[in-house]
């Protein structure tokens, strides 16, 4: 099984990592091209392009200028221990048993505007580049055009016939993977909470639930759709009635 998730804007490069294991991003050459473009942008340019505050543009300007290869444990950190958003809080990687880290490394993929696609133990340096950013690089009008079918092809190389691909990424990010290119169907869990008399997606909760689903898959070595339907964490339960096709709806 392969699982895809989005990255997070919030990062932690201060905390120590409980493992010495690491790998290198597969598409670091492409990342260097993107960083070369980012380095040409002023703080004002970054603020306007990314619609961020002056403080955030100054922070990311400095990040862009100091970003450099090669990546080592001295100047970079494993991706799964670097992102700290809601999805990653749901995963809670620091409490995963050490013997299950190889399973996490094999199953989980993190989509990224700068790195394309990451394995959990891939080293990264601090950055901010959301997939939806309209950054023009050469003749490519935006990041979707820049990455084209690269990410989907990388997944196809890893996926075995009949293996499940579970999409726990946001719409912004999974758009970088054209479904028509994938050689297997994409299963998308959807999380809904009951509010004001109906079930609806509440994004704050849905993001945490995506992380909880990742953790459930790793803890239970989930391999089938039926196993996925058994997800029953934090009061979520599978709803046959609300599910349709490859969208599996979980409610609480």
Backbone torsions as a table, in degrees:
resi	resn	phi	psi	omega
1	UNK	NA	137.7	172.6
2	UNK	-117.0	139.2	-179.4
3	UNK	-120.9	134.0	174.7
4	UNK	-114.5	138.2	176.5
5	UNK	-134.5	165.6	174.7
6	UNK	-85.2	160.2	172.6
7	UNK	-79.2	-169.8	176.0
8	UNK	-129.8	151.8	176.3
9	UNK	-76.2	-29.8	-179.7
10	UNK	-82.4	134.1	-173.7
11	UNK	-130.2	152.9	175.4
12	UNK	-131.8	107.0	177.9
13	UNK	-112.3	16.9	-179.0
14	UNK	-103.6	-41.4	-176.1
15	UNK	-66.2	147.1	178.8
16	UNK	-74.5	151.6	-179.8
17	UNK	-101.2	133.6	-175.5
18	UNK	-81.6	15.0	178.8
19	UNK	-142.0	148.6	176.7
20	UNK	-93.9	-4.4	-177.9
21	UNK	-74.6	141.7	174.8
22	UNK	-159.1	159.3	175.5
23	UNK	-133.5	171.5	-179.3
24	UNK	-104.9	141.7	176.2
25	UNK	-56.3	140.2	-176.2
26	UNK	-68.5	-35.8	-172.4
27	UNK	-111.3	43.7	-177.3
28	UNK	-64.6	-29.9	177.7
29	UNK	-63.5	-42.2	176.7
30	UNK	-66.9	-37.8	178.2
31	UNK	-61.0	-38.6	178.0
32	UNK	-62.6	-39.0	177.4
33	UNK	-62.7	-43.7	179.1
34	UNK	-65.4	-42.2	179.8
35	UNK	-65.0	-36.9	177.2
36	UNK	-58.1	-40.1	176.9
37	UNK	-68.4	-44.4	-178.9
38	UNK	-61.3	-34.4	-179.3
39	UNK	-65.3	-21.1	-179.9
40	UNK	-82.0	-11.2	-175.7
41	UNK	-89.0	133.3	177.4
42	UNK	-75.4	172.0	177.3
43	UNK	-60.3	-40.0	178.9
44	UNK	-65.4	-42.4	177.6
45	UNK	-57.9	-45.7	-179.0
46	UNK	-63.6	-42.0	179.7
47	UNK	-60.2	-43.1	-179.4
48	UNK	-72.8	-42.0	-178.2
49	UNK	-65.7	-44.0	-174.2
50	UNK	-98.8	-3.9	-179.2
51	UNK	55.6	53.8	-179.4
52	UNK	-123.2	165.3	-177.5
53	UNK	-70.0	167.6	178.3
54	UNK	-61.4	-39.6	-179.9
55	UNK	-63.8	-43.5	-179.9
56	UNK	-69.1	-36.6	178.6
57	UNK	-66.9	-36.9	177.5
58	UNK	-65.8	-42.5	178.5
59	UNK	-60.2	-46.5	-175.5
60	UNK	-78.3	-24.9	171.1
61	UNK	-60.6	-47.2	179.6
62	UNK	-63.6	-40.5	178.2
63	UNK	-59.9	-44.7	-178.8
64	UNK	-62.2	-40.2	-177.0
65	UNK	-70.9	-31.0	-176.6
66	UNK	-93.4	-12.3	179.7
67	UNK	-61.6	127.7	-177.7
68	UNK	-160.2	148.5	174.2
69	UNK	-100.6	159.9	3.3
70	UNK	-78.2	156.0	176.5
71	UNK	-85.1	131.3	175.7
72	UNK	-133.0	172.7	177.5
73	UNK	-68.5	-13.4	179.0
74	UNK	-84.5	-27.7	-177.2
75	UNK	-120.0	5.1	-178.5
76	UNK	-147.6	173.2	-176.2
77	UNK	-145.6	150.6	179.6
78	UNK	-61.0	135.5	-172.2
79	UNK	-56.7	-45.0	-174.3
80	UNK	-64.8	-23.8	178.1
81	UNK	-95.9	-3.0	-177.0
82	UNK	-97.8	-37.7	-179.2
83	UNK	-80.5	138.3	-175.1
84	UNK	-131.1	19.3	179.5
85	UNK	-71.5	-174.4	-174.3
86	UNK	-59.6	-42.8	179.6
87	UNK	-59.1	-42.6	-176.8
88	UNK	-73.9	-27.2	172.8
89	UNK	-67.0	-36.7	176.6
90	UNK	-65.6	-36.5	178.1
91	UNK	-69.8	-41.4	178.8
92	UNK	52.1	60.9	-172.1
93	UNK	-59.5	-30.2	-177.0
94	UNK	-67.3	-16.0	178.4
95	UNK	-102.6	3.2	177.1
96	UNK	-75.5	134.4	-179.7
97	UNK	-60.9	140.9	-174.2
98	UNK	-55.9	-37.0	-177.2
99	UNK	-70.9	-12.0	179.4
100	UNK	-96.3	-4.9	178.3
101	UNK	-60.5	-41.5	176.6
102	UNK	-60.3	-35.2	177.4
103	UNK	-66.5	-41.0	176.3
104	UNK	-61.7	-44.8	180.0
105	UNK	-62.0	-36.8	-178.4
106	UNK	-76.8	-36.1	-170.5
107	UNK	-93.8	-34.9	-170.2
108	UNK	-95.7	137.4	174.1
109	UNK	-129.9	135.2	-178.6
110	UNK	-109.3	120.3	178.2
111	UNK	-77.0	150.7	-175.9
112	UNK	-154.8	137.5	176.8
113	UNK	-63.8	-37.3	-177.6
114	UNK	-87.9	-37.8	-173.1
115	UNK	-104.6	-4.1	-179.8
116	UNK	78.6	-77.3	178.1
117	UNK	-147.7	138.3	-174.8
118	UNK	-125.8	144.5	165.0
119	UNK	-86.1	155.4	-176.8
120	UNK	-53.4	-37.9	-175.8
121	UNK	-93.2	5.7	174.7
122	UNK	-64.1	135.3	176.6
123	UNK	-74.0	139.2	173.6
124	UNK	-135.8	160.0	170.7
125	UNK	-110.3	157.2	-176.6
126	UNK	-56.7	138.4	-179.0
127	UNK	-160.7	167.5	168.1
128	UNK	-143.7	113.5	178.0
129	UNK	-159.5	91.4	-179.1
130	UNK	-71.9	149.1	-175.2
131	UNK	-60.0	-30.9	-178.1
132	UNK	-80.9	-1.3	-179.7
133	UNK	-64.7	130.1	-178.6
134	UNK	-85.5	65.2	178.2
135	UNK	-90.6	119.2	179.5
136	UNK	-89.5	125.4	179.7
137	UNK	-125.1	109.4	-175.8
138	UNK	62.3	-124.5	179.1
139	UNK	-89.6	-3.3	-178.4
140	UNK	-86.2	122.9	-172.7
141	UNK	-75.2	-24.8	-178.6
142	UNK	-157.3	-178.7	-175.7
143	UNK	-71.0	-30.4	176.7
144	UNK	-63.0	-41.4	178.4
145	UNK	-69.5	-37.7	-179.2
146	UNK	-61.9	-47.9	-177.8
147	UNK	-80.5	-24.4	175.8
148	UNK	47.6	-122.6	-179.7
149	UNK	-98.6	9.9	-174.7
150	UNK	-56.8	-48.3	-176.4
151	UNK	-67.9	-44.1	179.6
152	UNK	-62.4	-41.9	179.2
153	UNK	-64.6	-37.1	177.9
154	UNK	-64.2	-41.1	176.9
155	UNK	-64.7	-43.2	179.5
156	UNK	-58.2	-37.7	179.6
157	UNK	-64.0	-32.4	-177.3
158	UNK	-87.1	-29.6	-175.2
159	UNK	-75.1	132.9	173.5
160	UNK	-89.1	158.2	178.4
161	UNK	-57.5	128.3	178.7
162	UNK	84.8	-5.0	179.1
163	UNK	-73.4	144.9	-179.0
164	UNK	-82.7	141.1	170.6
165	UNK	-116.0	114.3	-176.0
166	UNK	-103.6	118.9	-177.5
167	UNK	-93.2	108.1	175.6
168	UNK	-117.5	22.9	178.9
169	UNK	-92.8	163.2	175.9
170	UNK	-74.3	163.6	178.2
171	UNK	-57.4	-40.8	-179.2
172	UNK	-56.6	-38.5	-174.9
173	UNK	-88.9	-41.3	-176.5
174	UNK	-72.4	-9.7	173.7
175	UNK	-64.7	-16.7	179.1
176	UNK	-78.7	-4.1	178.9
177	UNK	-116.6	93.6	178.9
178	UNK	-60.8	123.6	-177.2
179	UNK	-59.9	-32.9	-177.3
180	UNK	-67.7	-17.9	-179.9
181	UNK	-86.2	-28.9	-177.1
182	UNK	-66.7	143.5	-178.6
183	UNK	-91.9	-4.3	176.2
184	UNK	-130.2	155.9	176.2
185	UNK	-65.4	149.8	177.4
186	UNK	-100.2	122.3	177.8
187	UNK	-95.1	127.0	-177.0
188	UNK	-119.3	105.1	172.2
189	UNK	-70.7	138.6	179.4
190	UNK	-124.8	133.7	-175.7
191	UNK	-114.7	124.2	-177.3
192	UNK	-126.9	142.4	176.8
193	UNK	-113.5	148.7	-179.9
194	UNK	-82.5	119.1	-178.8
195	UNK	-148.9	134.3	179.5
196	UNK	52.3	42.2	173.2
197	UNK	82.8	7.9	179.0
198	UNK	-152.1	161.8	176.9
199	UNK	-87.9	128.7	180.0
200	UNK	-145.1	158.1	177.4
201	UNK	-79.6	120.7	173.9
202	UNK	-109.4	106.5	-164.5
203	UNK	-55.8	-38.9	-180.0
204	UNK	-57.3	-44.8	179.5
205	UNK	-74.4	-37.8	-177.4
206	UNK	-62.6	-38.6	179.9
207	UNK	-63.7	-44.4	178.2
208	UNK	-63.3	-40.7	-179.6
209	UNK	-62.4	-36.1	177.1
210	UNK	-60.8	-42.1	177.2
211	UNK	-66.1	-39.6	177.5
212	UNK	-62.9	-35.5	177.9
213	UNK	-66.7	-41.9	176.0
214	UNK	-57.0	-47.5	-178.4
215	UNK	-62.9	-40.5	178.0
216	UNK	-61.0	-43.4	-179.6
217	UNK	-63.1	-43.7	-178.8
218	UNK	-69.9	-46.3	-177.6
219	UNK	-62.0	-34.1	-175.1
220	UNK	-106.8	5.5	-179.1
221	UNK	47.7	51.4	-176.9
222	UNK	-66.0	136.1	-178.7
223	UNK	-131.7	-14.7	-175.1
224	UNK	-125.2	164.5	177.1
225	UNK	-63.2	-39.6	179.3
226	UNK	-62.0	-38.1	176.5
227	UNK	-64.8	-39.7	178.0
228	UNK	-59.7	-42.3	-178.7
229	UNK	-63.0	-18.2	179.3
230	UNK	-78.4	-1.4	178.0
231	UNK	-55.6	122.4	-177.9
232	UNK	-144.3	44.4	-176.9
233	UNK	-95.6	142.8	176.4
234	UNK	54.3	37.5	175.5
235	UNK	74.1	5.1	174.6
236	UNK	-76.8	143.3	177.0
237	UNK	-138.3	148.7	178.3
238	UNK	-67.8	135.5	178.2
239	UNK	-113.7	105.9	177.2
240	UNK	-63.1	-37.8	-176.2
241	UNK	-63.9	-41.8	-176.2
242	UNK	-88.8	-14.8	-179.5
243	UNK	-77.0	150.4	-179.8
244	UNK	-151.2	127.3	178.5
245	UNK	58.9	-125.7	-178.6
246	UNK	-91.4	5.4	175.4
247	UNK	-95.0	113.5	179.0
248	UNK	-98.9	114.9	-176.1
249	UNK	-96.8	131.4	176.2
250	UNK	-118.5	133.8	-175.2
251	UNK	-125.2	161.2	171.4
252	UNK	-154.2	NA	NA
